[in-house]
Amino acid sequence: MANSKKRKKGRTGRILLLLLAVLLVAGFLLVRGEIAGGRKTGETVTVTIPQGSSTAVIARELKASGLIGNPMLFRLYSRTHGGDGRYQYGSFTLEKGSSYAELIEALCSTVSYRETVSVTLPEGYNAFQMADAVQAAGLCSAEEYLQAANRVDYPFDWIGEISTDERKMVVLDGFLYPDTYSFFTDASAYDIVSTQLANFEKKLLTEENKQALAESGLTLEEWAIFASIVQKESANVEEMYNVSSVFHNRLQDSAAYPMLQSCTTNNYIWDYIEPYYNDNVPQAVLDAYDTYGRQGLPVGAIANAGTDAFDAALHPNVTPYYFFVTDVDRTHYYGRTYQEHLANIEKAKAVNAKRGFNGLITG
């Protein structure tokens, strides 16, 4: 009886090993087949790769176009076969059934020469300002750009984390990464915005930042909104971390300081929201951006911040301050109490008066 049991266990073990071997072989064949590509029929697909796209973005685009079946495998192959860091941007005509090696070779090849236009979109510009800049550069119209900046059908996993709240002025404001870009003269508004989003992902959605964001308690959209306020309130990079601390302190002590009271959000209302609505702003929109009348952050970003402002939003200095005011020389005066703040206001006014400016600046 004992020998019989041993023989059964032995057979079971051999069967399991055989099944494991079959699975391994099948997996190997599937992986090898995926990498080698399939039967070519001459059918082609045109794929557009935005400037600054990461391998992850490219892999998702290839998957969506039916050129590959496994984006993770493509990313691994690209990393180990010299694709990463070499990809070009533009439109590529690729044949279905191509191997990974053929796809990488094509995507790393310089697209045939086409005239380009360079445009600088500075840190702190909002979508309306960027729209005017791309139009002035001779690219798409401002209206087309704003329409593209209100779409969410872009090939990025994190797009789903951005709200489409109807009170927001521009859905993607805050994520339109500011930089100097070169676009083909026939680039569409969608191409331009997609390139900015790809740059946002590349520059800001690093593993380190994603970990810090998770620990901060902010959502991705709150981070962009917070950074936009820090960008507009700060005279330089050094001040960003102190300005950030003031707003963090207010958010964390909302019982005593329920309002952020950022004058830059009111500037956005006066300079962009009111003209957009011909001075007849719906009350719901006004309330959504007025940080003197609402608790917490506004409903959307008021600008597109640079990397430093995003970093300051995540890593504020540790200070006891709840107030600050700025003079015309862009010197910041910080206060712990409202009485200190009132005294700082008088200091700022005195400096302003010496420079021939009466009152306070508002950002």
NUPA-844250 format. One record per residue (C-alpha): residue number from 1; chain; x, y, z. Coordinates in nm, 3 decimals, always signed. Layout:
BEGIN
  nr kette       X       Y       Z
 NUM     A       X       Y       Z
...
***
This chain:
BEGIN
  nr kette       X       Y       Z
   1     A  +0.000  +0.000  +0.000
   2     A  +0.280  +0.242  +0.087
   3     A  +0.461  +0.169  -0.241
   4     A  +0.135  +0.226  -0.430
   5     A  +0.091  +0.568  -0.269
   6     A  +0.451  +0.660  -0.352
   7     A  +0.398  +0.559  -0.715
   8     A  +0.080  +0.772  -0.735
   9     A  +0.261  +1.072  -0.584
  10     A  +0.544  +1.017  -0.826
  11     A  +0.308  +1.011  -1.124
  12     A  +0.128  +1.323  -0.998
  13     A  +0.458  +1.504  -0.960
  14     A  +0.569  +1.409  -1.310
  15     A  +0.234  +1.520  -1.453
  16     A  +0.263  +1.858  -1.277
  17     A  +0.617  +1.904  -1.403
  18     A  +0.503  +1.816  -1.753
  19     A  +0.217  +2.066  -1.735
  20     A  +0.455  +2.332  -1.607
  21     A  +0.696  +2.259  -1.890
  22     A  +0.411  +2.281  -2.144
  23     A  +0.299  +2.614  -2.000
  24     A  +0.653  +2.751  -2.006
  25     A  +0.701  +2.644  -2.365
  26     A  +0.363  +2.789  -2.464
  27     A  +0.444  +3.116  -2.287
  28     A  +0.783  +3.131  -2.455
  29     A  +0.628  +3.073  -2.795
  30     A  +0.366  +3.342  -2.735
  31     A  +0.628  +3.594  -2.627
  32     A  +0.854  +3.505  -2.918
  33     A  +0.561  +3.532  -3.159
  34     A  +0.461  +3.871  -3.019
  35     A  +0.815  +4.003  -3.054
  36     A  +0.865  +3.855  -3.401
  37     A  +0.541  +4.003  -3.535
  38     A  +0.281  +3.833  -3.750
  39     A  +0.202  +3.772  -4.114
  40     A  +0.234  +4.090  -4.318
  41     A  -0.045  +4.168  -4.561
  42     A  +0.072  +4.512  -4.667
  43     A  -0.184  +4.686  -4.445
  44     A  -0.039  +5.000  -4.286
  45     A  -0.133  +5.225  -3.999
  46     A  -0.031  +5.588  -3.945
  47     A  +0.076  +5.655  -3.587
  48     A  +0.143  +6.003  -3.452
  49     A  +0.396  +6.025  -3.167
  50     A  +0.385  +6.353  -2.973
  51     A  +0.713  +6.528  -2.899
  52     A  +0.861  +6.412  -2.567
  53     A  +0.658  +6.090  -2.552
  54     A  +0.780  +5.825  -2.311
  55     A  +0.812  +5.461  -2.415
  56     A  +0.497  +5.390  -2.214
  57     A  +0.297  +5.641  -2.419
  58     A  +0.439  +5.502  -2.745
  59     A  +0.356  +5.146  -2.640
  60     A  -0.004  +5.243  -2.562
  61     A  -0.035  +5.414  -2.901
  62     A  +0.103  +5.106  -3.079
  63     A  -0.141  +4.885  -2.889
  64     A  -0.435  +5.114  -2.973
  65     A  -0.333  +5.101  -3.341
  66     A  -0.326  +4.721  -3.343
  67     A  +0.049  +4.700  -3.404
  68     A  +0.137  +4.519  -3.080
  69     A  -0.056  +4.315  -2.830
  70     A  +0.139  +4.365  -2.508
  71     A  +0.256  +4.717  -2.413
  72     A  +0.449  +4.593  -2.106
  73     A  +0.646  +4.344  -2.315
  74     A  +0.721  +4.614  -2.574
  75     A  +0.849  +4.847  -2.301
  76     A  +1.078  +4.575  -2.165
  77     A  +1.205  +4.489  -2.514
  78     A  +1.262  +4.858  -2.591
  79     A  +1.463  +4.903  -2.272
  80     A  +1.686  +4.603  -2.341
  81     A  +1.725  +4.661  -2.716
  82     A  +1.822  +5.027  -2.733
  83     A  +1.489  +5.190  -2.809
  84     A  +1.445  +5.405  -2.498
  85     A  +1.570  +5.761  -2.537
  86     A  +1.601  +5.739  -2.916
  87     A  +1.241  +5.769  -3.031
  88     A  +1.153  +6.051  -3.270
  89     A  +0.825  +6.239  -3.283
  90     A  +0.594  +6.293  -3.575
  91     A  +0.372  +6.077  -3.796
  92     A  +0.494  +5.729  -3.895
  93     A  +0.341  +5.485  -4.141
  94     A  +0.392  +5.137  -3.996
  95     A  +0.304  +4.798  -4.142
  96     A  +0.086  +4.561  -3.943
  97     A  +0.266  +4.239  -3.858
  98     A  +0.598  +4.419  -3.806
  99     A  +0.835  +4.283  -3.543
 100     A  +0.929  +4.481  -3.236
 101     A  +1.274  +4.539  -3.388
 102     A  +1.119  +4.678  -3.708
 103     A  +0.882  +4.903  -3.517
 104     A  +1.163  +5.041  -3.300
 105     A  +1.385  +5.100  -3.602
 106     A  +1.107  +5.292  -3.779
 107     A  +1.016  +5.498  -3.472
 108     A  +1.380  +5.587  -3.408
 109     A  +1.431  +5.708  -3.765
 110     A  +1.412  +6.078  -3.840
 111     A  +1.093  +6.163  -4.022
 112     A  +1.150  +6.313  -4.364
 113     A  +1.221  +6.684  -4.336
 114     A  +0.924  +6.908  -4.278
 115     A  +0.922  +7.272  -4.182
 116     A  +0.870  +7.339  -3.813
 117     A  +0.762  +7.635  -3.601
 118     A  +0.911  +7.707  -3.259
 119     A  +0.688  +7.852  -2.989
 120     A  +0.762  +7.931  -2.626
 121     A  +0.483  +7.877  -2.375
 122     A  +0.616  +8.028  -2.049
 123     A  +0.562  +7.897  -1.697
 124     A  +0.255  +8.061  -1.547
 125     A  +0.064  +8.095  -1.874
 126     A  -0.295  +7.974  -1.861
 127     A  -0.470  +7.801  -2.152
 128     A  -0.607  +8.129  -2.288
 129     A  -0.259  +8.280  -2.307
 130     A  -0.119  +7.963  -2.463
 131     A  -0.398  +7.966  -2.719
 132     A  -0.302  +8.320  -2.821
 133     A  +0.067  +8.221  -2.839
 134     A  +0.017  +7.922  -3.072
 135     A  -0.210  +8.132  -3.293
 136     A  +0.049  +8.411  -3.307
 137     A  +0.309  +8.150  -3.406
 138     A  +0.101  +8.064  -3.710
 139     A  -0.013  +7.725  -3.588
 140     A  -0.376  +7.647  -3.507
 141     A  -0.628  +7.913  -3.411
 142     A  -0.678  +8.009  -3.047
 143     A  -1.030  +7.867  -3.061
 144     A  -0.904  +7.532  -3.194
 145     A  -0.643  +7.514  -2.919
 146     A  -0.899  +7.578  -2.646
 147     A  -1.128  +7.315  -2.793
 148     A  -0.841  +7.064  -2.782
 149     A  -0.761  +7.167  -2.424
 150     A  -1.119  +7.079  -2.328
 151     A  -1.094  +6.724  -2.464
 152     A  -0.998  +6.420  -2.256
 153     A  -0.950  +6.161  -2.532
 154     A  -0.571  +6.154  -2.508
 155     A  -0.367  +5.832  -2.470
 156     A  -0.257  +5.882  -2.109
 157     A  -0.369  +5.665  -1.818
 158     A  -0.390  +5.960  -1.577
 159     A  -0.629  +6.164  -1.795
 160     A  -0.916  +5.993  -1.617
 161     A  -0.810  +6.164  -1.292
 162     A  -0.889  +6.508  -1.435
 163     A  -1.241  +6.632  -1.371
 164     A  -1.469  +6.764  -1.643
 165     A  -1.663  +6.978  -1.396
 166     A  -1.880  +7.211  -1.603
 167     A  -1.773  +7.506  -1.386
 168     A  -1.411  +7.473  -1.500
 169     A  -1.297  +7.723  -1.761
 170     A  -1.057  +7.486  -1.941
 171     A  -1.054  +7.117  -1.851
 172     A  -0.681  +7.055  -1.907
 173     A  -0.550  +7.382  -1.765
 174     A  -0.273  +7.295  -1.520
 175     A  -0.155  +6.999  -1.729
 176     A  -0.045  +7.188  -2.042
 177     A  +0.324  +7.174  -1.964
 178     A  +0.500  +7.508  -2.031
 179     A  +0.814  +7.479  -2.244
 180     A  +0.966  +7.576  -2.579
 181     A  +0.835  +7.344  -2.849
 182     A  +0.896  +7.280  -3.217
 183     A  +0.585  +7.178  -3.407
 184     A  +0.532  +7.089  -3.770
 185     A  +0.359  +7.373  -3.948
 186     A  +0.056  +7.153  -4.012
 187     A  +0.032  +7.032  -3.650
 188     A  -0.328  +7.019  -3.531
 189     A  -0.444  +7.162  -3.201
 190     A  -0.482  +6.803  -3.080
 191     A  -0.117  +6.732  -3.170
 192     A  +0.000  +7.040  -2.982
 193     A  -0.196  +6.964  -2.665
 194     A  -0.100  +6.597  -2.682
 195     A  +0.267  +6.696  -2.697
 196     A  +0.226  +6.918  -2.391
 197     A  +0.054  +6.637  -2.201
 198     A  +0.332  +6.395  -2.294
 199     A  +0.584  +6.647  -2.162
 200     A  +0.382  +6.680  -1.840
 201     A  +0.398  +6.305  -1.793
 202     A  +0.770  +6.291  -1.869
 203     A  +0.875  +6.584  -1.649
 204     A  +0.636  +6.549  -1.355
 205     A  +0.492  +6.199  -1.325
 206     A  +0.817  +6.042  -1.210
 207     A  +0.806  +5.752  -0.966
 208     A  +0.946  +5.981  -0.695
 209     A  +0.677  +6.244  -0.751
 210     A  +0.398  +5.987  -0.766
 211     A  +0.513  +5.846  -0.431
 212     A  +0.532  +6.194  -0.276
 213     A  +0.189  +6.280  -0.417
 214     A  +0.037  +5.967  -0.264
 215     A  +0.186  +6.064  +0.074
 216     A  +0.073  +6.426  +0.046
 217     A  -0.299  +6.347  +0.048
 218     A  -0.351  +6.558  -0.265
 219     A  -0.507  +6.419  -0.581
 220     A  -0.332  +6.470  -0.913
 221     A  -0.571  +6.751  -1.003
 222     A  -0.537  +6.918  -0.663
 223     A  -0.161  +6.908  -0.709
 224     A  -0.189  +7.089  -1.043
 225     A  -0.429  +7.348  -0.897
 226     A  -0.208  +7.404  -0.593
 227     A  +0.104  +7.437  -0.810
 228     A  -0.068  +7.691  -1.035
 229     A  -0.140  +7.917  -0.736
 230     A  +0.215  +7.879  -0.604
 231     A  +0.350  +7.968  -0.950
 232     A  +0.144  +8.287  -0.975
 233     A  +0.202  +8.401  -0.615
 234     A  +0.582  +8.361  -0.615
 235     A  +0.849  +8.602  -0.736
 236     A  +1.118  +8.335  -0.763
 237     A  +1.186  +7.968  -0.698
 238     A  +1.309  +8.026  -0.342
 239     A  +0.984  +8.196  -0.241
 240     A  +0.774  +7.915  -0.388
 241     A  +0.847  +7.690  -0.091
 242     A  +0.745  +7.956  +0.163
 243     A  +0.433  +8.051  -0.032
 244     A  +0.344  +7.683  -0.052
 245     A  +0.382  +7.651  +0.325
 246     A  +0.129  +7.931  +0.384
 247     A  -0.137  +7.763  +0.174
 248     A  -0.059  +7.419  +0.319
 249     A  -0.094  +7.564  +0.670
 250     A  -0.432  +7.710  +0.580
 251     A  -0.556  +7.384  +0.428
 252     A  -0.443  +7.191  +0.735
 253     A  -0.601  +7.443  +0.975
 254     A  -0.925  +7.495  +0.786
 255     A  -1.125  +7.554  +1.102
 256     A  -0.932  +7.876  +1.172
 257     A  -0.850  +7.963  +0.811
 258     A  -1.118  +7.814  +0.582
 259     A  -1.029  +8.036  +0.286
 260     A  -0.704  +8.032  +0.091
 261     A  -0.755  +8.400  -0.002
 262     A  -0.519  +8.400  -0.300
 263     A  -0.539  +8.726  -0.493
 264     A  -0.412  +8.548  -0.804
 265     A  -0.738  +8.351  -0.827
 266     A  -0.929  +8.679  -0.822
 267     A  -0.696  +8.815  -1.092
 268     A  -0.788  +8.512  -1.302
 269     A  -1.157  +8.592  -1.249
 270     A  -1.115  +8.956  -1.347
 271     A  -0.873  +8.906  -1.637
 272     A  -1.007  +8.588  -1.799
 273     A  -1.338  +8.463  -1.660
 274     A  -1.525  +8.794  -1.671
 275     A  -1.414  +8.882  -2.028
 276     A  -1.501  +8.530  -2.142
 277     A  -1.855  +8.570  -2.010
 278     A  -1.879  +8.938  -2.114
 279     A  -1.899  +9.040  -1.748
 280     A  -2.201  +8.817  -1.694
 281     A  -2.034  +8.527  -1.511
 282     A  -2.263  +8.250  -1.382
 283     A  -2.259  +8.259  -1.005
 284     A  -2.161  +7.892  -0.989
 285     A  -1.845  +7.960  -1.194
 286     A  -1.760  +8.267  -0.989
 287     A  -1.801  +8.074  -0.664
 288     A  -1.588  +7.789  -0.799
 289     A  -1.281  +8.011  -0.844
 290     A  -1.321  +8.275  -0.571
 291     A  -1.085  +8.167  -0.292
 292     A  -1.205  +8.460  -0.080
 293     A  -1.553  +8.314  -0.079
 294     A  -1.502  +7.935  -0.093
 295     A  -1.321  +7.688  +0.126
 296     A  -1.018  +7.508  -0.006
 297     A  -0.882  +7.505  -0.359
 298     A  -1.063  +7.647  -0.664
 299     A  -1.230  +7.406  -0.904
 300     A  -0.950  +7.426  -1.161
 301     A  -0.596  +7.548  -1.215
 302     A  -0.544  +7.917  -1.293
 303     A  -0.217  +7.860  -1.480
 304     A  +0.022  +7.594  -1.603
 305     A  +0.302  +7.571  -1.351
 306     A  +0.661  +7.471  -1.409
 307     A  +0.850  +7.189  -1.240
 308     A  +0.969  +7.407  -0.949
 309     A  +0.617  +7.512  -0.849
 310     A  +0.500  +7.151  -0.864
 311     A  +0.790  +7.051  -0.642
 312     A  +0.716  +7.330  -0.395
 313     A  +0.350  +7.224  -0.383
 314     A  +0.463  +6.877  -0.271
 315     A  +0.755  +6.982  -0.050
 316     A  +0.673  +7.312  +0.125
 317     A  +0.906  +7.466  +0.380
 318     A  +0.796  +7.412  +0.739
 319     A  +0.687  +7.755  +0.866
 320     A  +0.437  +7.897  +1.117
 321     A  +0.296  +8.144  +0.863
 322     A  -0.066  +8.191  +0.756
 323     A  -0.033  +8.523  +0.574
 324     A  +0.193  +8.698  +0.327
 325     A  +0.194  +9.018  +0.126
 326     A  +0.421  +9.135  -0.156
 327     A  +0.559  +9.477  -0.248
 328     A  +0.642  +9.611  -0.594
 329     A  +0.999  +9.484  -0.559
 330     A  +0.847  +9.136  -0.524
 331     A  +0.968  +9.104  -0.165
 332     A  +0.743  +8.875  +0.039
 333     A  +0.647  +8.958  +0.399
 334     A  +0.518  +8.663  +0.603
 335     A  +0.301  +8.674  +0.914
 336     A  +0.181  +8.426  +1.174
 337     A  -0.119  +8.631  +1.289
 338     A  -0.354  +8.880  +1.130
 339     A  -0.196  +9.158  +1.338
 340     A  +0.145  +9.072  +1.197
 341     A  -0.009  +9.066  +0.853
 342     A  -0.152  +9.416  +0.897
 343     A  +0.191  +9.542  +1.003
 344     A  +0.346  +9.376  +0.696
 345     A  +0.088  +9.542  +0.472
 346     A  +0.204  +9.880  +0.599
 347     A  +0.567  +9.785  +0.531
 348     A  +0.478  +9.683  +0.176
 349     A  +0.279 +10.002  +0.121
 350     A  +0.575 +10.211  +0.240
 351     A  +0.806 +10.043  -0.010
 352     A  +0.548 +10.085  -0.283
 353     A  +0.508 +10.457  -0.205
 354     A  +0.883 +10.509  -0.245
 355     A  +0.855 +10.350  -0.590
 356     A  +0.568 +10.579  -0.684
 357     A  +0.293 +10.317  -0.640
 358     A  +0.002 +10.373  -0.404
 359     A  -0.154 +10.075  -0.226
 360     A  -0.076  +9.707  -0.275
 361     A  -0.005  +9.497  -0.580
 362     A  -0.236  +9.202  -0.637
 363     A  -0.008  +8.949  -0.804
***
